[in-house]
Amino acid sequence: MVSARLLTGFTALALVQALPLQSKSAVQSGPGFTAIQPGSYFVEFHSEPAGSDCDKEHAAFAEQTRMAGITMNTRNTFKRLFNGVAIDLPNTGRLEQIASLPMVKRTWPMQMRTRSVAIPSSNVAPNLLFAHQYTGVEKAHAELGLDGSGVKVGVIDTGVDYMHPDLGGCWKTPGCPFQYGSDFVGNGYDSDSTPHPHPGPDPRDTCDGHGTHVTGIIAAHGSKVKGVAPGVTLGVYRIFGCPGNGTGQAADDVILKAMEAAHRDGMEVINMSFGGGSGWSEDPLSVAASRLVNDGIVMVASTGNAGANGLYTSGSPGLGVGVINVASFENWMITSLSIDVAGTKNNVSIVHSSSGNSKIRFVFRSPTQVVAPVDGLGSIEGCASYTERFAGQILLIKRGGCTFVEKAAYAQSAGAVGVMVYNHESELMSPTSVSDNVTIPLVVIKSDDGQAILSELNFGRVTITATNRTVSAPNPAGGQISHFSSWGPDPELYLSPAVGAPGGNIFSTFPLALGGYTSLSGTSMASPYVAGMAALILQAKSKRISVDEVRRLILESARPAVDANSTALLSPLRQGSGLANIWDAIAALATIDPPQLSLNYTELGSQSSPDAADGLDDVTIVKRAGSSVLARPVSQWPIQVVRTLTLRNTSPTNFLTCTMTNLPASAVSSFMANGSFTATPRTWPESNSTAAVPRDTLPQAFVEGPVLPIRVAPGDTQRISVRIIVPSGLSQRDRWFYSGYLRFNLLWDDQVGTAQSLHVPYMGFLGDYTKLDILSSPDQGLPFVSLRGSTDAIADDEHLLIDAAHRLSVHYRLEHPTRLLKMQLVDEANVPQGYLPYGYLEYLGRNYQGSSSHYSNSTINGTLYHDTDLTKPFATAPGTYRVRIDALRPLRSPSDPEGFQTWISPKFILDSVSLAKNATADKLEVGDSVNYGEY
């Protein structure tokens, strides 16, 4: 069953007015503002999906909108996972009228999603086999004969090149792996520039490659690529068009249509390697994914590639209840195309990523000169026009400062025939340089290789030759979390991601028209790896296993990795339960429920003595906690959290004995010791510290009740109470997430003495989570109000006018996700006068801290709104005003006025307000939320 997490005070989809209904004048995107398709909406009806009243409500809606003279285009009709319609509404002022119809429960704007791939590396030698060695897949194939046969796996993505020989070279013929699927969009589709799909006859992928790569990870069965579950039956559902049409995004109604088709076709596992949305479990696709889980389908999704932006970057639909959202670990081998470098002193071969544009390959069969010039601003980052010409040459450019597209464009304008960008890390990454105006290839090389070429240039001329030759080399970062993999938790303090799998430098199939094979990196690659594992479990258990049991086996048998930046294990907010291992999952003779523990929040001094409610004497508490709690005043008692888990011995013949070990993991915070926000989370313990780590800065845990070891009879269960001692030596002001792993050491009394270990991660927030600020502190320079186009805050009592040429901007930064943000003009008595444009926003993620900007804006343009749907505009009268921002704190109710963080600007005087034509259509400016591309 779907967890009550979706139902706290609301019915499931009633929570999902994920974004402001007035967001119709422009496409917005990013953490604070999910990408929106202008003028398009979901309309949800009251009855449950697949219920007897669905048809009646759909008929009544069609009749009543016709009678009311509402002009609209019905894009899609839904009755299986969602009861409602997706519509285009030319006159968005009629939205309020639609929302008031008796069968309508809720409306919200149409969101758009992007593929989750972050990074190519590129071409042949089956390096998936290296990953298979470390995840138990190779052993499951060889010793158990598992290949996923008889299991139906759906792939919702860019389609697949089904003619690829490693994928079968067939479509819906007898014996073909591809027996299900459809194209929902066509080659020319883009939810921004070409919003209306024109589906093709089948979902063949000849122009993108993402879905072909993903499908190969699951099910390839060729000489170069062997997937995790090469015997599965596949359903392929195409939701993305060809790249280069626009933003490369798919609208939610298209994705929901594909999810319903996969459900109708009886898929038993569904993979979704894309992300975006609001980053909340209440997001429409997250809720739909949860319903699929509730219907017995294993749902697997990528957690996202925004790791560089820190905490709260896991995306939907991976945050749906019961969905397995997957983090990325680096592969142990890099398989890539090679570059032969010839210099005055040395000749070397290096590896490079796939080209940023898969249609323009990095091939130079004759020696081609390499130069490393500075741009017109004197920078080696290539982010400005060059003053010289480099006809026929390849530019070596440092990563950073601007997007890959911009680097390639400036190089091309200077006559260059190719670009090599050297990374600032010792790894490859997949660039994105797709642009109609860029016709030269761009690839990324490793930092060390870039420095080596720069050194060689000091001695004289350097040339390179690049063919289709591939090489494999050990990856120094193998088995570590990928730098791009997103962080949790979700905004409501649930642990994310769920588990990790190989996703960095994965060699797999690619469309034949684009070379046939390539290496890509991203959580997009990790997600299908786990989907294939789920298929192997279903096959191994003859499908006599629930979705929850599949999820538990994958999570609990995972192996937590060490944090490279700390002396402890890596926080589960980065790796979930750890690196998945299918052999251990299938061989497990026990399960633990729940497989992960979200402890919510804890505050020192909020409890009395730890033995008050438990009947434990002080000596026992001191002995088990491992610290002298008796020497402290009551306000300093260590906070203790008790959780009960259920251990099930699934062996039908042998007794199980169990002990437990606590493994502390890194504590992480988004804030430095001085209170300033940091995109890269601070960790404790620190890796460079030589001092001993104080015990009270680490969480402790012990089993209560029965004397260890615990003994469980064959087929029986045992409830285990675990007491977790929250770190008391960390400052609550620093806003730490503490964490660790409970390792259950299991031993059976069979002849061979079978032994296994299962891990259950736990995580909690140190302090009162409900009191956290959402907005950045004013001493950080935000929020403020300025004349539009200026970064200087207006003065108190400044006289201003509003007309077509003069507007005000409200600048603010969200340092934490918020369920509700309100921006209003208030009078001198602080009485609200109306909402600003985009002044009522729901289910927002936090702002990312990118180099372009890290804040959001709203405009004061002379128009205010009476209603929260922002459909009732009126003109602002001259007078004295302030801007008031109310941001709902975590886990607080919108009906609680004390639950908001409030900021009020200096007052200003509007002497004149002259509304310009179409003033209400000012587009929302969203600092770093706009998709500026990869840097």
Secondary structure, DSSP 8 states (H G I E B T S, - for coil): ---GGGGSSS-GGGG---S-TT--SS---SSSS--EEEEEEEEEESS-TTSTTHHHHHHHHHHHHHHTT---EEEEEE-SSS-EEEEE-SSGGGHHHHHTSTTEEEEEEEEEEEE-EEEE----S-THHHHHHHHTHHHHHHHH----TT-EEEEEES-B-TT-GGGTS-SSSTT-SEEEEEESS-TT-BTTTB-S----SS-B-SS--HHHHHHHHHH-BSSS-B-SSTT-EEEEEE----TTSSS--EEHHHHHHHHHHHHHTT-SEEEE-EEETTSSTTSHHHHHHHHHHHTT-EEEEE--S-GGG-SS---SSTTSTT-EEEEEEE-SEEEEEEEEEE-SS-EEEEEE---SSTTS---EEEEEEEE----TTS-SS--S--SS--TT-EEEEES-SS-HHHHHHHHHHTT-SEEEEE-SSSS--------TT--S-EEEE-HHHHHHHHHHHTTS--EEEE-S-EEEEE-TTTTSB-TT------TTS-----EEEEEESEEEE--GGGTSEEEEEEHHHHHHHHHHHHHHHHHHTTT-S-HHHHHHHHHHT-B--B-TTSSSB--HHHHTT-B--HHHHHH--EEEESSSEEEEEE-TTSS--TTTTT---HHHHHHHHTS-GGGS-GGGS--EEEEEEEEEE--SS--EEEEEEEEEEEEEEEE-TTS-EEEEEEEES-TT--S---GGGS-EEEE-SS-SSEEE-TT-EEEEEEEEE--SSS-GGG--EEEEEEEEEEEE-STT--EEEEEEEEEEEES-GGG--SB--GGGT-SEEEETT--SB--TTEEEEEBTTB-EEEEE-BSS-EEEEEEEEE-TT--EEEEEEEEEEEEE------SS---EEEEE-SEEESSTTS--EEE--SEEEEEEEEEE-TT--TT-GGGEEEEE---EEEEEE---TTGGG-----GGGS-----
